[in-house]
Amino acid sequence: MILVIDVGNSNIVLGAMENGNLLGIYRLTTRMPRTSDEYGVMMIELLRQKSITPKDIEAVIISSVVPDIMYSLNNSIKKYFDKTPLVVGKGLKTGIAIRTDNPREVGADRIVNAVASFELYGPPCMVIDFGTATTYDIVNEKGEFIGGITSPGIRISADALWRSAAQLPHIEIKKTKNILDCKNTITSMQAGLVYGYIGQVEYIVNKVKEELNAPHLKVIATGGLARVIQDGTNVIDHYDGLLTLRGLELIYYKNR
C-alpha cells in the first residue's frame, strides 16, 4: 500500500492506494500553516478511519505546487511513517517527455495528470483540471507533453465578481437549467459564470484539436468543479476525479 499526496493551492489530497484501488481519500486545507507534528498526527488519524496504520504504508509519493509547506510535510512523513517520500520533480521517471521552453516551469500536478491520461486513456489526449486555476494540458501521439493553457478557475472568477462589485453576492457555483433562467442576481451570475466557462472550454478544446490536427483527441476532466462543466458540454470524453492520485501511483511504480 502506498500513500499518494497531491498538494494543491487550496487543498492537500491524500489517498491510500493498493494495486490501482483507492482504499481511502482525505482532504486537508493547504493554506493553514502546520508543523511536521501536526501533519503527522492528522494523517495518522485520517488513515485510522479506514483501519490503516503507518506500518501498512510501504512508500509515499508527493506532487506539490506549494513549496512553502514541503519542509514540514516531508519531515512529518519521515518521523511518523519512517519513510523518505518520493517527490515528483527533476530526476524522477515519468515516461513523458516535456517539450516546452522550460520543462522545470511545468507544475508537478500537470505532469502527474499527463502521465495518468497517457497511461490510462491513451494519446493524443488533453487533461482539463478544474482547480484553483483551470489548466488544459496536451499529450501528443508520441507521448510528449507539448504544452498547456492556464486560465483563472471558475471559483476565482466568481470571487472576483463578489469582491470587485459592491452589490454582487458570494454565490454557489451551479448550472441553471437554461441560460435564460436568470431572473435574479444570483441566477444571473450563475448563468454567466457557468455557461461562459462552458464556452471557454469548448473553444479551447476545439482550437487545440484544429491546431494539433487531432479530431479524435481524448479529453479528460478532473478537479472539483469538473462535473458542473461536463454536464453542459459534449467535448469532455471522460471524467476522472482520481486522475492525479492514479498518476502518482503510476509514477511511483516507474521509480520503484
HUCORZI-V456314 format. One line per field, one symbol per residue. ss: DSSP state (@ for helix, = for strand, . for the rest). psi: psi as a letter, one per 20 degrees, with the letter a starting at -180 (. if undefined). A space follows every 10 residues. Layout:
# HUCORZI-V456314
ss=???
psi=???
This chain:
# HUCORZI-V456314
ss=.======... ========.. =========. .....@@@@@ @@@@@@@@.. ...@@@..== ====..@@@@ @@@@@@@@@@ @....==... ......==.. ..@@@..@@@ @@@@@@@@@@ @...====== ..=======. ...======= ==.@@@@@@@ @@@@...... .......... ....@@@@@@ @@@@@@@@@@ @@@@@@@@@@ @@.....=== ==...@@@@@ .......==. ..@@@@@@@@ @@@@@.
psi=pqoppoorhg qppppoqoli poiqpqpqph ippqrhgggg gggghghhhj kprhhiohrp ppppjnhhih gggghhgggh ilqoqpppbp ipphjppomr gnhiipqhhh gghggggghh iqrqqppoon bgqpqopppa hikpoirqqp rpqhhggghg gghiohjprp rpoqpqgqhj lmirgghggg gggghhhggg ggggghgggg hilmhkppop qrrhjghggh ijqjiphqpn ijgghghggg hghhj.
